[in-house]
Amino acid sequence: MSLKDRLANDYKEAMRAKNEVRKNAVSMARAAIKRSPKSLSRRPKILGSTAEGRTWENSWER
């Protein structure tokens, strides 16, 4: 069972138990997971030198 499946089941159980705190916590975790692939698709540049030997200051110049 994947993490997404476990969170979906935990969310359903929290709704059935009418546990608002747990439901909100699981909901926030699920939302963070849904957002993560979008933010991970862009690789941030690391400060300092780049892989091609350019420095951060001139990395945008080609």
PDB file with one MODEL, atoms N, CA, C and O in Angstrom:
MODEL        1
ATOM      1  N   MET A   1       0.854  -1.169   0.000  1.00  0.00           N
ATOM      2  CA  MET A   1       0.000   0.000   0.000  1.00  0.00           C
ATOM      3  C   MET A   1       0.905   1.239   0.000  1.00  0.00           C
ATOM      4  O   MET A   1       1.815   1.359   0.821  1.00  0.00           O
ATOM      5  N   SER A   2       0.641   2.141  -0.923  1.00  0.00           N
ATOM      6  CA  SER A   2       1.469   3.343  -1.022  1.00  0.00           C
ATOM      7  C   SER A   2       1.078   4.362   0.051  1.00  0.00           C
ATOM      8  O   SER A   2       0.058   4.230   0.728  1.00  0.00           O
ATOM      9  N   LEU A   3       1.910   5.356   0.176  1.00  0.00           N
ATOM     10  CA  LEU A   3       1.651   6.407   1.163  1.00  0.00           C
ATOM     11  C   LEU A   3       0.352   7.143   0.837  1.00  0.00           C
ATOM     12  O   LEU A   3      -0.415   7.487   1.736  1.00  0.00           O
ATOM     13  N   LYS A   4       0.110   7.384  -0.451  1.00  0.00           N
ATOM     14  CA  LYS A   4      -1.127   8.068  -0.844  1.00  0.00           C
ATOM     15  C   LYS A   4      -2.351   7.251  -0.452  1.00  0.00           C
ATOM     16  O   LYS A   4      -3.350   7.805   0.008  1.00  0.00           O
ATOM     17  N   ASP A   5      -2.273   5.932  -0.634  1.00  0.00           N
ATOM     18  CA  ASP A   5      -3.390   5.061  -0.257  1.00  0.00           C
ATOM     19  C   ASP A   5      -3.612   5.061   1.252  1.00  0.00           C
ATOM     20  O   ASP A   5      -4.748   5.110   1.722  1.00  0.00           O
ATOM     21  N   ARG A   6      -2.513   5.007   2.004  1.00  0.00           N
ATOM     22  CA  ARG A   6      -2.644   5.021   3.470  1.00  0.00           C
ATOM     23  C   ARG A   6      -3.247   6.328   3.956  1.00  0.00           C
ATOM     24  O   ARG A   6      -4.080   6.334   4.864  1.00  0.00           O
ATOM     25  N   LEU A   7      -2.824   7.445   3.348  1.00  0.00           N
ATOM     26  CA  LEU A   7      -3.387   8.738   3.751  1.00  0.00           C
ATOM     27  C   LEU A   7      -4.861   8.837   3.378  1.00  0.00           C
ATOM     28  O   LEU A   7      -5.653   9.410   4.126  1.00  0.00           O
ATOM     29  N   ALA A   8      -5.234   8.285   2.228  1.00  0.00           N
ATOM     30  CA  ALA A   8      -6.642   8.294   1.833  1.00  0.00           C
ATOM     31  C   ALA A   8      -7.474   7.494   2.832  1.00  0.00           C
ATOM     32  O   ALA A   8      -8.562   7.919   3.220  1.00  0.00           O
ATOM     33  N   ASN A   9      -6.962   6.337   3.245  1.00  0.00           N
ATOM     34  CA  ASN A   9      -7.681   5.523   4.231  1.00  0.00           C
ATOM     35  C   ASN A   9      -7.740   6.217   5.589  1.00  0.00           C
ATOM     36  O   ASN A   9      -8.775   6.187   6.254  1.00  0.00           O
ATOM     37  N   ASP A  10      -6.644   6.836   6.001  1.00  0.00           N
ATOM     38  CA  ASP A  10      -6.638   7.570   7.272  1.00  0.00           C
ATOM     39  C   ASP A  10      -7.634   8.723   7.241  1.00  0.00           C
ATOM     40  O   ASP A  10      -8.299   9.001   8.238  1.00  0.00           O
ATOM     41  N   TYR A  11      -7.736   9.390   6.100  1.00  0.00           N
ATOM     42  CA  TYR A  11      -8.683  10.499   5.958  1.00  0.00           C
ATOM     43  C   TYR A  11     -10.119   9.988   6.106  1.00  0.00           C
ATOM     44  O   TYR A  11     -10.936  10.598   6.795  1.00  0.00           O
ATOM     45  N   LYS A  12     -10.414   8.863   5.453  1.00  0.00           N
ATOM     46  CA  LYS A  12     -11.758   8.282   5.548  1.00  0.00           C
ATOM     47  C   LYS A  12     -12.082   7.873   6.983  1.00  0.00           C
ATOM     48  O   LYS A  12     -13.187   8.114   7.469  1.00  0.00           O
ATOM     49  N   GLU A  13     -11.111   7.253   7.658  1.00  0.00           N
ATOM     50  CA  GLU A  13     -11.329   6.840   9.050  1.00  0.00           C
ATOM     51  C   GLU A  13     -11.552   8.042   9.958  1.00  0.00           C
ATOM     52  O   GLU A  13     -12.394   8.000  10.855  1.00  0.00           O
ATOM     53  N   ALA A  14     -10.801   9.107   9.727  1.00  0.00           N
ATOM     54  CA  ALA A  14     -10.965  10.314  10.543  1.00  0.00           C
ATOM     55  C   ALA A  14     -12.335  10.941  10.314  1.00  0.00           C
ATOM     56  O   ALA A  14     -12.948  11.464  11.245  1.00  0.00           O
ATOM     57  N   MET A  15     -12.812  10.888   9.076  1.00  0.00           N
ATOM     58  CA  MET A  15     -14.145  11.428   8.794  1.00  0.00           C
ATOM     59  C   MET A  15     -15.217  10.593   9.488  1.00  0.00           C
ATOM     60  O   MET A  15     -16.162  11.136  10.062  1.00  0.00           O
ATOM     61  N   ARG A  16     -15.065   9.270   9.432  1.00  0.00           N
ATOM     62  CA  ARG A  16     -16.045   8.392  10.087  1.00  0.00           C
ATOM     63  C   ARG A  16     -16.058   8.599  11.601  1.00  0.00           C
ATOM     64  O   ARG A  16     -17.114   8.564  12.232  1.00  0.00           O
ATOM     65  N   ALA A  17     -14.873   8.814  12.174  1.00  0.00           N
ATOM     66  CA  ALA A  17     -14.756   8.999  13.621  1.00  0.00           C
ATOM     67  C   ALA A  17     -15.070  10.435  14.043  1.00  0.00           C
ATOM     68  O   ALA A  17     -15.114  10.744  15.233  1.00  0.00           O
ATOM     69  N   LYS A  18     -15.287  11.301  13.061  1.00  0.00           N
ATOM     70  CA  LYS A  18     -15.562  12.726  13.301  1.00  0.00           C
ATOM     71  C   LYS A  18     -14.437  13.371  14.109  1.00  0.00           C
ATOM     72  O   LYS A  18     -14.671  14.178  15.009  1.00  0.00           O
ATOM     73  N   ASN A  19     -13.210  12.990  13.759  1.00  0.00           N
ATOM     74  CA  ASN A  19     -12.011  13.524  14.396  1.00  0.00           C
ATOM     75  C   ASN A  19     -11.469  14.643  13.504  1.00  0.00           C
ATOM     76  O   ASN A  19     -10.724  14.383  12.559  1.00  0.00           O
ATOM     77  N   GLU A  20     -11.840  15.875  13.805  1.00  0.00           N
ATOM     78  CA  GLU A  20     -11.488  17.024  12.960  1.00  0.00           C
ATOM     79  C   GLU A  20      -9.985  17.291  12.921  1.00  0.00           C
ATOM     80  O   GLU A  20      -9.445  17.633  11.869  1.00  0.00           O
ATOM     81  N   VAL A  21      -9.313  17.140  14.044  1.00  0.00           N
ATOM     82  CA  VAL A  21      -7.875  17.421  14.095  1.00  0.00           C
ATOM     83  C   VAL A  21      -7.119  16.453  13.189  1.00  0.00           C
ATOM     84  O   VAL A  21      -6.287  16.868  12.382  1.00  0.00           O
ATOM     85  N   ARG A  22      -7.411  15.177  13.325  1.00  0.00           N
ATOM     86  CA  ARG A  22      -6.738  14.174  12.489  1.00  0.00           C
ATOM     87  C   ARG A  22      -7.097  14.362  11.023  1.00  0.00           C
ATOM     88  O   ARG A  22      -6.231  14.249  10.155  1.00  0.00           O
ATOM     89  N   LYS A  23      -8.356  14.645  10.738  1.00  0.00           N
ATOM     90  CA  LYS A  23      -8.797  14.849   9.355  1.00  0.00           C
ATOM     91  C   LYS A  23      -8.056  16.018   8.724  1.00  0.00           C
ATOM     92  O   LYS A  23      -7.614  15.927   7.579  1.00  0.00           O
ATOM     93  N   ASN A  24      -7.917  17.114   9.460  1.00  0.00           N
ATOM     94  CA  ASN A  24      -7.211  18.283   8.929  1.00  0.00           C
ATOM     95  C   ASN A  24      -5.727  17.997   8.722  1.00  0.00           C
ATOM     96  O   ASN A  24      -5.141  18.440   7.734  1.00  0.00           O
ATOM     97  N   ALA A  25      -5.121  17.264   9.643  1.00  0.00           N
ATOM     98  CA  ALA A  25      -3.695  16.938   9.510  1.00  0.00           C
ATOM     99  C   ALA A  25      -3.448  16.058   8.288  1.00  0.00           C
ATOM    100  O   ALA A  25      -2.510  16.295   7.527  1.00  0.00           O
ATOM    101  N   VAL A  26      -4.281  15.055   8.103  1.00  0.00           N
ATOM    102  CA  VAL A  26      -4.130  14.168   6.946  1.00  0.00           C
ATOM    103  C   VAL A  26      -4.412  14.934   5.660  1.00  0.00           C
ATOM    104  O   VAL A  26      -3.746  14.720   4.646  1.00  0.00           O
ATOM    105  N   SER A  27      -5.382  15.812   5.700  1.00  0.00           N
ATOM    106  CA  SER A  27      -5.705  16.616   4.520  1.00  0.00           C
ATOM    107  C   SER A  27      -4.533  17.505   4.116  1.00  0.00           C
ATOM    108  O   SER A  27      -4.235  17.639   2.929  1.00  0.00           O
ATOM    109  N   MET A  28      -3.875  18.105   5.089  1.00  0.00           N
ATOM    110  CA  MET A  28      -2.710  18.951   4.782  1.00  0.00           C
ATOM    111  C   MET A  28      -1.558  18.122   4.220  1.00  0.00           C
ATOM    112  O   MET A  28      -0.854  18.572   3.316  1.00  0.00           O
ATOM    113  N   ALA A  29      -1.364  16.921   4.747  1.00  0.00           N
ATOM    114  CA  ALA A  29      -0.303  16.047   4.230  1.00  0.00           C
ATOM    115  C   ALA A  29      -0.597  15.632   2.794  1.00  0.00           C
ATOM    116  O   ALA A  29       0.304  15.600   1.956  1.00  0.00           O
ATOM    117  N   ARG A  30      -1.851  15.315   2.513  1.00  0.00           N
ATOM    118  CA  ARG A  30      -2.227  14.939   1.144  1.00  0.00           C
ATOM    119  C   ARG A  30      -2.037  16.101   0.179  1.00  0.00           C
ATOM    120  O   ARG A  30      -1.590  15.901  -0.950  1.00  0.00           O
ATOM    121  N   ALA A  31      -2.367  17.299   0.606  1.00  0.00           N
ATOM    122  CA  ALA A  31      -2.194  18.480  -0.248  1.00  0.00           C
ATOM    123  C   ALA A  31      -0.719  18.739  -0.530  1.00  0.00           C
ATOM    124  O   ALA A  31      -0.354  19.113  -1.645  1.00  0.00           O
ATOM    125  N   ALA A  32       0.123  18.544   0.467  1.00  0.00           N
ATOM    126  CA  ALA A  32       1.563  18.749   0.274  1.00  0.00           C
ATOM    127  C   ALA A  32       2.125  17.742  -0.722  1.00  0.00           C
ATOM    128  O   ALA A  32       2.994  18.080  -1.526  1.00  0.00           O
ATOM    129  N   ILE A  33       1.636  16.519  -0.672  1.00  0.00           N
ATOM    130  CA  ILE A  33       2.103  15.497  -1.607  1.00  0.00           C
ATOM    131  C   ILE A  33       1.634  15.822  -3.019  1.00  0.00           C
ATOM    132  O   ILE A  33       2.374  15.608  -3.980  1.00  0.00           O
ATOM    133  N   LYS A  34       0.431  16.329  -3.156  1.00  0.00           N
ATOM    134  CA  LYS A  34      -0.069  16.686  -4.487  1.00  0.00           C
ATOM    135  C   LYS A  34       0.741  17.817  -5.097  1.00  0.00           C
ATOM    136  O   LYS A  34       0.931  17.852  -6.313  1.00  0.00           O
ATOM    137  N   ARG A  35       1.219  18.739  -4.279  1.00  0.00           N
ATOM    138  CA  ARG A  35       2.009  19.866  -4.784  1.00  0.00           C
ATOM    139  C   ARG A  35       3.449  19.484  -5.078  1.00  0.00           C
ATOM    140  O   ARG A  35       4.086  20.127  -5.911  1.00  0.00           O
ATOM    141  N   SER A  36       3.976  18.476  -4.433  1.00  0.00           N
ATOM    142  CA  SER A  36       5.409  18.187  -4.506  1.00  0.00           C
ATOM    143  C   SER A  36       5.939  17.864  -5.901  1.00  0.00           C
ATOM    144  O   SER A  36       7.017  18.358  -6.229  1.00  0.00           O
ATOM    145  N   PRO A  37       5.281  17.083  -6.744  1.00  0.00           N
ATOM    146  CA  PRO A  37       5.870  16.818  -8.061  1.00  0.00           C
ATOM    147  C   PRO A  37       6.045  18.077  -8.900  1.00  0.00           C
ATOM    148  O   PRO A  37       6.980  18.160  -9.696  1.00  0.00           O
ATOM    149  N   LYS A  38       5.176  19.042  -8.739  1.00  0.00           N
ATOM    150  CA  LYS A  38       5.292  20.278  -9.501  1.00  0.00           C
ATOM    151  C   LYS A  38       6.531  21.048  -9.077  1.00  0.00           C
ATOM    152  O   LYS A  38       7.248  21.588  -9.920  1.00  0.00           O
ATOM    153  N   SER A  39       6.782  21.101  -7.793  1.00  0.00           N
ATOM    154  CA  SER A  39       7.940  21.854  -7.325  1.00  0.00           C
ATOM    155  C   SER A  39       9.236  21.086  -7.542  1.00  0.00           C
ATOM    156  O   SER A  39      10.294  21.700  -7.678  1.00  0.00           O
ATOM    157  N   LEU A  40       9.180  19.763  -7.578  1.00  0.00           N
ATOM    158  CA  LEU A  40      10.388  18.978  -7.778  1.00  0.00           C
ATOM    159  C   LEU A  40      10.786  18.887  -9.245  1.00  0.00           C
ATOM    160  O   LEU A  40      11.918  18.515  -9.552  1.00  0.00           O
ATOM    161  N   SER A  41       9.872  19.223 -10.157  1.00  0.00           N
ATOM    162  CA  SER A  41      10.208  19.131 -11.574  1.00  0.00           C
ATOM    163  C   SER A  41      11.196  20.213 -11.975  1.00  0.00           C
ATOM    164  O   SER A  41      11.937  20.037 -12.942  1.00  0.00           O
ATOM    165  N   ARG A  42      11.224  21.330 -11.254  1.00  0.00           N
ATOM    166  CA  ARG A  42      12.196  22.390 -11.522  1.00  0.00           C
ATOM    167  C   ARG A  42      13.369  22.196 -10.588  1.00  0.00           C
ATOM    168  O   ARG A  42      13.193  22.136  -9.371  1.00  0.00           O
ATOM    169  N   ARG A  43      14.548  22.098 -11.138  1.00  0.00           N
ATOM    170  CA  ARG A  43      15.740  21.921 -10.310  1.00  0.00           C
ATOM    171  C   ARG A  43      16.341  23.277 -10.019  1.00  0.00           C
ATOM    172  O   ARG A  43      16.755  23.975 -10.945  1.00  0.00           O
ATOM    173  N   PRO A  44      16.401  23.670  -8.763  1.00  0.00           N
ATOM    174  CA  PRO A  44      16.993  24.972  -8.439  1.00  0.00           C
ATOM    175  C   PRO A  44      18.496  24.948  -8.658  1.00  0.00           C
ATOM    176  O   PRO A  44      19.154  23.923  -8.475  1.00  0.00           O
ATOM    177  N   LYS A  45      19.023  26.097  -9.054  1.00  0.00           N
ATOM    178  CA  LYS A  45      20.465  26.190  -9.235  1.00  0.00           C
ATOM    179  C   LYS A  45      21.121  26.322  -7.868  1.00  0.00           C
ATOM    180  O   LYS A  45      20.612  27.000  -6.975  1.00  0.00           O
ATOM    181  N   ILE A  46      22.237  25.673  -7.731  1.00  0.00           N
ATOM    182  CA  ILE A  46      22.981  25.705  -6.475  1.00  0.00           C
ATOM    183  C   ILE A  46      23.914  26.902  -6.509  1.00  0.00           C
ATOM    184  O   ILE A  46      24.565  27.166  -7.520  1.00  0.00           O
ATOM    185  N   LEU A  47      23.976  27.619  -5.407  1.00  0.00           N
ATOM    186  CA  LEU A  47      24.884  28.757  -5.347  1.00  0.00           C
ATOM    187  C   LEU A  47      26.321  28.292  -5.508  1.00  0.00           C
ATOM    188  O   LEU A  47      26.680  27.193  -5.085  1.00  0.00           O
ATOM    189  N   GLY A  48      27.123  29.119  -6.109  1.00  0.00           N
ATOM    190  CA  GLY A  48      28.516  28.755  -6.360  1.00  0.00           C
ATOM    191  C   GLY A  48      28.688  28.414  -7.823  1.00  0.00           C
ATOM    192  O   GLY A  48      28.068  29.043  -8.681  1.00  0.00           O
ATOM    193  N   SER A  49      29.504  27.446  -8.121  1.00  0.00           N
ATOM    194  CA  SER A  49      29.750  27.106  -9.519  1.00  0.00           C
ATOM    195  C   SER A  49      28.731  26.090 -10.002  1.00  0.00           C
ATOM    196  O   SER A  49      28.215  25.287  -9.225  1.00  0.00           O
ATOM    197  N   THR A  50      28.451  26.138 -11.294  1.00  0.00           N
ATOM    198  CA  THR A  50      27.522  25.195 -11.899  1.00  0.00           C
ATOM    199  C   THR A  50      28.298  23.996 -12.405  1.00  0.00           C
ATOM    200  O   THR A  50      29.526  23.971 -12.327  1.00  0.00           O
ATOM    201  N   ALA A  51      27.601  23.014 -12.918  1.00  0.00           N
ATOM    202  CA  ALA A  51      28.254  21.800 -13.407  1.00  0.00           C
ATOM    203  C   ALA A  51      29.161  22.096 -14.596  1.00  0.00           C
ATOM    204  O   ALA A  51      30.125  21.366 -14.826  1.00  0.00           O
ATOM    205  N   GLU A  52      28.872  23.149 -15.357  1.00  0.00           N
ATOM    206  CA  GLU A  52      29.672  23.471 -16.536  1.00  0.00           C
ATOM    207  C   GLU A  52      30.812  24.420 -16.206  1.00  0.00           C
ATOM    208  O   GLU A  52      31.491  24.890 -17.119  1.00  0.00           O
ATOM    209  N   GLY A  53      31.045  24.714 -14.945  1.00  0.00           N
ATOM    210  CA  GLY A  53      32.156  25.550 -14.551  1.00  0.00           C
ATOM    211  C   GLY A  53      31.849  27.032 -14.489  1.00  0.00           C
ATOM    212  O   GLY A  53      32.721  27.829 -14.144  1.00  0.00           O
ATOM    213  N   ARG A  54      30.626  27.415 -14.818  1.00  0.00           N
ATOM    214  CA  ARG A  54      30.270  28.829 -14.737  1.00  0.00           C
ATOM    215  C   ARG A  54      29.937  29.162 -13.293  1.00  0.00           C
ATOM    216  O   ARG A  54      29.492  28.295 -12.541  1.00  0.00           O
ATOM    217  N   THR A  55      30.144  30.384 -12.908  1.00  0.00           N
ATOM    218  CA  THR A  55      29.777  30.796 -11.559  1.00  0.00           C
ATOM    219  C   THR A  55      28.314  31.198 -11.541  1.00  0.00           C
ATOM    220  O   THR A  55      27.690  31.363 -12.589  1.00  0.00           O
ATOM    221  N   TRP A  56      27.778  31.353 -10.350  1.00  0.00           N
ATOM    222  CA  TRP A  56      26.370  31.718 -10.201  1.00  0.00           C
ATOM    223  C   TRP A  56      26.075  33.053 -10.872  1.00  0.00           C
ATOM    224  O   TRP A  56      25.025  33.211 -11.494  1.00  0.00           O
ATOM    225  N   GLU A  57      26.976  34.004 -10.758  1.00  0.00           N
ATOM    226  CA  GLU A  57      26.728  35.341 -11.292  1.00  0.00           C
ATOM    227  C   GLU A  57      26.606  35.337 -12.814  1.00  0.00           C
ATOM    228  O   GLU A  57      25.797  36.089 -13.357  1.00  0.00           O
ATOM    229  N   ASN A  58      27.377  34.520 -13.512  1.00  0.00           N
ATOM    230  CA  ASN A  58      27.310  34.531 -14.969  1.00  0.00           C
ATOM    231  C   ASN A  58      26.631  33.285 -15.532  1.00  0.00           C
ATOM    232  O   ASN A  58      26.768  33.011 -16.724  1.00  0.00           O
ATOM    233  N   SER A  59      25.917  32.536 -14.730  1.00  0.00           N
ATOM    234  CA  SER A  59      25.308  31.296 -15.203  1.00  0.00           C
ATOM    235  C   SER A  59      24.171  31.548 -16.182  1.00  0.00           C
ATOM    236  O   SER A  59      23.850  30.670 -16.984  1.00  0.00           O
ATOM    237  N   TRP A  60      23.557  32.720 -16.138  1.00  0.00           N
ATOM    238  CA  TRP A  60      22.468  33.008 -17.068  1.00  0.00           C
ATOM    239  C   TRP A  60      22.999  33.460 -18.418  1.00  0.00           C
ATOM    240  O   TRP A  60      22.257  33.448 -19.400  1.00  0.00           O
ATOM    241  N   GLU A  61      24.249  33.853 -18.492  1.00  0.00           N
ATOM    242  CA  GLU A  61      24.849  34.263 -19.758  1.00  0.00           C
ATOM    243  C   GLU A  61      25.379  33.039 -20.478  1.00  0.00           C
ATOM    244  O   GLU A  61      26.029  32.192 -19.865  1.00  0.00           O
ATOM    245  N   ARG A  62      25.120  32.938 -21.725  1.00  0.00           N
ATOM    246  CA  ARG A  62      25.614  31.782 -22.499  1.00  0.00           C
ATOM    247  C   ARG A  62      26.549  32.224 -23.565  1.00  0.00           C
ATOM    248  O   ARG A  62      27.065  31.397 -24.316  1.00  0.00           O
TER     249      ARG A  62
ENDMDL
END
